[in-house]
Amino acid sequence: MDTEFFAYRKLIAYQKGRELVKFIYHLTKQFPPEERFALSNQIQRAAVSVTSNIAEAMGRYSDKDKLHFIEFSYGSLLEVMSQMEVAFDLEYISINDFTEVEQRITDICRMLSGLRKTYGGRLQTPVSGND
């Protein structure tokens, strides 16, 4: 398999995102059956969106496009966090599980912030002293 096409796999944010997806699926299996097509599905989709958007970003040519999809990924992470707060409030998950999710999301947010700075910084046009 030609790995140059799958460079996103090297990103720690992507790897941690995959771990988050597995953890979210594990937690949502414990939700009440009536949540299967409601909150469970919503959280799972948002979690998968995190890694999907990282991969999409790395498949884009321009830094502007990369930044756009990194921001989508960041938004999906915040969506997962918000939904896990609801799950905690409804007592679907324990405080330990909630704390674990929050830490994982915080770690990935930091990594995505670094990517945002990298790609966003490249978009800044240097100011020339000759103008």
C-alpha positions in Angstrom: 0.0 0.0 0.0 1.4 3.4 -1.0 1.4 5.4 2.3 2.2 8.7 0.7 -1.5 9.0 0.0 -2.4 8.4 3.6 -0.1 10.8 5.3 -2.8 11.8 7.7 -2.2 8.5 9.5 1.1 9.9 10.8 -0.6 12.8 12.6 -1.0 12.2 16.3 -4.2 14.1 16.3 -5.6 11.6 13.8 -4.4 8.6 15.8 -5.8 10.0 19.1 -9.0 10.8 17.2 -9.3 7.1 16.2 -8.8 6.1 19.8 -11.6 8.6 20.8 -14.0 7.0 18.3 -13.4 3.6 19.8 -13.9 4.9 23.3 -17.1 6.8 22.3 -18.5 3.6 20.6 -17.7 1.7 23.8 -19.5 4.2 26.0 -22.5 4.6 23.8 -23.1 0.9 23.8 -24.1 1.4 27.4 -26.7 4.0 26.7 -30.4 3.0 27.0 -31.9 1.3 23.9 -34.1 4.2 23.2 -31.1 6.3 22.6 -29.7 4.1 19.8 -30.9 6.3 17.0 -30.9 9.5 18.9 -28.0 10.7 21.2 -25.8 7.6 20.7 -25.9 8.0 16.9 -25.4 11.7 17.1 -22.3 11.4 19.3 -20.9 8.6 17.1 -21.3 10.6 14.0 -19.6 13.6 15.5 -16.7 11.5 16.7 -16.2 9.9 13.3 -16.3 13.4 11.8 -13.2 14.4 13.8 -11.0 11.9 12.0 -12.8 12.2 8.7 -12.1 15.9 8.6 -8.4 15.5 9.6 -8.0 13.1 6.7 -9.9 15.4 4.3 -7.6 18.3 5.4 -4.5 16.4 4.6 -5.9 15.5 1.2 -6.2 19.2 0.3 -3.6 21.1 -1.6 -3.9 24.6 -0.3 -3.3 25.6 3.3 -6.5 27.5 3.2 -8.4 24.3 2.4 -6.4 22.4 5.0 -7.3 25.0 7.6 -11.0 24.8 6.7 -11.2 21.1 7.4 -9.1 21.3 10.5 -11.6 23.8 11.8 -14.5 21.4 10.9 -12.7 18.7 12.9 -12.3 21.1 15.9 -16.0 21.9 15.7 -16.9 18.2 15.7 -14.8 17.7 18.8 -16.7 20.4 20.6 -19.9 18.8 19.5 -18.8 15.5 21.0 -18.0 17.3 24.2 -21.4 19.0 24.4 -23.2 15.7 23.7 -21.2 13.9 26.3 -22.2 16.6 28.8 -25.8 15.8 28.0 -25.1 12.0 28.4 -23.5 12.7 31.8 -26.4 14.9 32.9 -28.8 12.1 31.9 -26.6 9.7 33.9 -25.7 7.5 30.9 -22.0 7.8 31.8 -20.1 7.9 35.0 -18.0 10.9 36.2 -14.9 8.8 35.4 -16.0 8.2 31.8 -16.9 11.8 31.4 -13.5 12.9 32.8 -11.7 10.5 30.4 -13.6 11.8 27.4 -13.0 15.4 28.4 -9.2 14.7 28.7 -9.0 13.0 25.4 -10.9 15.8 23.7 -8.7 18.4 25.4 -5.6 16.6 24.1 -6.9 16.5 20.5 -8.1 20.1 20.7 -4.6 21.2 21.6 -3.2 19.2 18.6 -5.7 20.6 16.2 -4.9 24.1 17.5 -1.3 23.5 16.6 -2.3 22.4 13.1 -4.5 25.5 12.9 -1.5 27.7 13.8 0.7 26.0 11.3 -1.7 26.3 8.3 -3.1 29.6 9.4 0.4 31.1 9.9 1.3 30.1 6.4 -1.6 32.2 5.1 -0.3 35.4 6.6 1.3 37.5 3.9 4.6 38.8 5.1 4.8 42.6 5.2 7.7 44.0 3.2 9.6 47.0 4.4 9.9 48.1 0.8 6.3 49.3 0.3 
